[in-house]
Amino acid sequence: MTKENGFIKITDLHKIYQMGETEVRALAGITLSIERGTFTVIMGPSGSGKSTLLYLLGGLDLPTSGSMVVDGLSIENMDENALAQYRRTKVGFIFQAFNLVGTMTALENVSFPLRFGGIKPATRKEKSAAMLDQVGLADRVKHRPVELSGGQQQRVAIARALINDPVLILADEPTGNLDSASGYAIMQLMSDLQKSGKTVLVATHDPRMLSFATHVIYLLDGKDVQEETYKQAIQVTS
């Protein structure tokens, strides 16, 4: 993952959070290049910077210093309007906690992002129903989150992430709240997305995800490290 023509190019990326009088260095100089159409797994213990990296790439936060280029766009130089456009058109987010609206049906949750694109209600409904069918939930369009299993809720969240046809899928611990079988099914679904041409980045503790990855990034203390260094550190702390 060192080619110069990377779909994602990250250079000397730093992120420092101010917690009262304490500085928390979440990222400490990461440099990476990730190719289009790959399935990259980001492995690291809690506090290693996995989620921070995803949030920065998704335009949900800005770095303290360094640069990020995604599909030719310099994210760190964008204003709020440009970031909102970037998130809406380029990125699909999948979260551990699903983040579904409890009062909405599966169909309404999936169609919600389309409201901001000026798309007519009938078209929103048609597109959302097709997307739910794609993730295997054609018979659950009228169900609310409380009426769905954890795995089904995550599928709704994935359908919502895909509804604007993003080029980049960012998933933060997507199997963390799921049982073993449901988690594996979600991994397979994300692998299928990558094979269809999406670029997928997954931050996870789940070692099963490695069997689906085309590339792996190992993070320790906000830095990207070699696999051997990572494994040695994990053995020492476990």
C-alpha positions in Angstrom: 0.0 0.0 0.0 2.8 2.4 -0.9 1.9 3.3 -4.5 1.9 7.0 -5.2 -1.4 6.9 -7.0 -3.4 5.8 -4.0 -7.2 6.4 -3.9 -6.6 7.5 -0.3 -3.3 9.3 0.5 -2.6 10.1 4.2 0.6 12.1 5.0 2.0 12.7 8.5 -1.5 12.8 10.0 -1.8 14.1 13.6 -4.8 14.5 15.8 -4.6 15.9 19.3 -7.6 16.3 21.6 -7.6 18.8 24.5 -9.1 17.1 27.6 -9.0 19.9 30.2 -5.3 20.6 30.7 -4.3 17.2 29.2 -3.4 16.7 25.6 -4.5 13.3 24.1 -2.5 12.4 21.0 -5.0 10.2 19.1 -2.9 10.0 15.9 0.8 10.6 15.9 2.1 11.0 12.4 0.4 8.3 10.2 1.4 8.1 6.5 -0.6 5.6 4.3 -1.7 5.0 0.8 -4.8 2.8 0.1 -5.8 1.7 -3.4 -9.3 2.0 -4.9 -11.5 -1.1 -4.6 -9.6 -2.7 -1.7 -10.9 -4.1 1.6 -8.6 -2.7 4.3 -8.9 -3.8 7.9 -7.5 -1.5 10.6 -6.5 -3.5 13.7 -5.6 -2.1 17.0 -6.4 -2.1 20.7 -8.8 0.4 22.3 -7.2 3.9 22.2 -4.9 3.1 19.2 -6.6 5.6 17.0 -8.7 3.4 14.8 -12.0 5.3 15.2 -10.2 8.7 15.0 -8.7 7.7 11.6 -12.1 6.7 10.2 -13.7 9.9 11.5 -11.1 12.0 9.9 -11.3 10.2 6.6 -15.1 10.5 6.7 -15.0 14.3 7.2 -16.6 14.1 10.7 -13.5 15.8 12.2 -10.4 17.6 11.0 -6.8 16.7 11.8 -4.5 18.8 13.9 -1.9 18.6 11.1 -1.1 16.6 8.1 -3.0 15.9 4.9 -5.7 13.5 3.6 -6.6 13.1 0.0 -9.6 10.9 -0.9 -10.4 10.4 -4.6 -8.4 13.5 -5.5 -10.1 15.7 -2.8 -8.0 17.4 0.0 -10.3 16.8 3.0 -8.3 18.9 5.5 -8.8 22.0 3.4 -12.6 21.8 3.1 -15.0 24.1 4.8 -18.2 22.9 6.5 -20.3 23.1 3.3 -17.8 21.2 1.3 -17.4 18.5 4.0 -21.2 18.0 4.1 -21.2 17.5 0.3 -18.3 15.1 0.6 -20.0 13.1 3.3 -23.2 13.0 1.4 -21.8 11.9 -2.0 -18.6 10.1 -1.3 -18.8 8.3 2.0 -21.0 5.7 3.6 -20.7 5.2 7.4 -21.4 2.0 9.3 -21.3 2.2 13.1 -21.1 -0.4 15.9 -24.3 1.1 17.5 -26.3 1.1 14.3 -27.5 4.7 14.9 -30.9 4.0 13.5 -33.9 6.3 14.3 -36.1 4.2 16.6 -39.4 5.8 15.5 -38.7 5.2 11.8 -39.3 2.0 9.8 -36.4 0.3 8.1 -37.5 1.9 4.8 -37.6 5.4 6.4 -34.2 4.9 8.0 -32.6 4.0 4.7 -34.3 6.7 2.7 -33.5 9.5 5.3 -30.2 10.6 3.6 -32.0 11.0 0.3 -34.1 13.8 1.8 -31.1 16.1 1.6 -30.6 15.6 -2.2 -33.9 16.9 -3.3 -35.2 13.5 -4.4 -38.9 13.0 -4.7 -40.6 10.8 -2.0 -41.7 8.2 -4.5 -38.2 7.8 -5.8 -36.8 7.7 -2.3 -39.2 4.9 -1.4 -38.3 2.9 -4.5 -34.6 3.3 -4.1 -34.7 2.4 -0.4 -36.8 -0.7 -1.0 -34.4 -1.9 -3.6 -31.5 -1.3 -1.3 -33.1 -3.3 1.5 -33.8 -6.1 -0.9 -30.1 -6.0 -1.8 -29.1 -6.6 1.9 -31.7 -9.4 2.3 -34.4 -7.4 4.1 -37.2 -7.1 1.5 -39.6 -8.5 4.0 -38.7 -6.1 6.8 -39.3 -2.7 5.2 -42.1 -1.7 7.6 -40.3 -3.0 10.7 -38.9 -0.5 13.3 -35.5 -1.2 14.9 -37.0 -2.6 18.0 -38.7 -5.3 15.9 -35.4 -6.3 14.2 -32.5 -8.5 15.5 -29.0 -6.9 15.9 -27.9 -8.4 12.6 -31.0 -7.1 10.8 -30.5 -3.6 12.3 -26.9 -3.6 11.0 -28.1 -4.6 7.6 -30.5 -1.6 7.6 -27.5 0.6 8.6 -25.5 -0.8 5.7 -28.4 -0.2 3.3 -28.6 3.4 4.6 -24.8 3.8 4.1 -25.1 2.6 0.5 -28.2 4.6 -0.5 -26.2 7.5 -2.1 -23.9 5.1 -3.9 -20.7 6.2 -2.1 -17.2 5.2 -3.4 -15.9 4.8 0.2 -17.4 2.6 2.9 -16.1 3.3 6.5 -17.1 0.8 9.2 -16.3 1.3 12.9 -16.5 -2.0 14.8 -19.5 -3.1 12.6 -19.7 -6.6 14.3 -19.0 -5.4 17.8 -22.7 -5.7 19.0 -23.5 -8.9 17.1 -23.5 -12.6 17.8 -21.0 -14.8 16.0 -23.2 -15.8 13.1 -24.7 -12.4 12.5 -21.2 -10.9 12.6 -19.9 -13.3 10.0 -22.8 -12.5 7.7 -22.0 -8.8 8.0 -18.4 -9.5 7.1 -19.4 -11.4 4.1 -21.8 -8.6 3.0 -19.0 -6.0 3.2 -16.7 -8.3 1.3 -19.3 -8.5 -1.4 -19.4 -4.6 -1.5 -15.6 -4.5 -2.0 -15.9 -7.1 -4.8 -18.6 -4.9 -6.5 -16.1 -2.0 -6.6 -16.4 -0.2 -3.4 -13.4 0.8 -1.3 -14.0 -0.6 2.2 -12.2 0.4 5.4 -13.1 -1.5 8.6 -11.8 -0.7 12.1 -12.2 -3.8 14.3 -11.0 -6.0 17.1 -12.5 -9.1 15.4 -9.6 -11.3 14.0 -12.1 -13.1 11.7 -12.3 -9.9 9.6 -8.7 -10.5 8.5 -9.8 -13.4 6.3 -11.8 -11.0 4.1 -9.2 -8.3 3.9 -7.0 -7.4 0.9 -4.8 -5.2 3.1 -4.3 -4.7 6.9 -3.2 -1.7 8.8 -1.9 -2.2 12.4 -2.2 0.8 14.8 -0.5 1.2 18.2 -0.6 4.5 20.1 -1.7 6.5 17.1 1.0 5.2 14.8 0.9 2.6 12.0 3.3 -0.2 12.7 4.5 -3.5 11.1 2.6 -6.7 11.8 5.5 -8.2 13.8 5.7 -5.1 16.0 2.0 -5.1 16.6 1.8 -8.8 17.5 4.7 -8.5 19.9 3.1 -5.5 21.6 -0.3 -7.3 21.9 1.4 -10.4 23.4 3.1 -8.3 26.0 -0.1 -6.5 27.1 -2.4 -9.5 26.9 
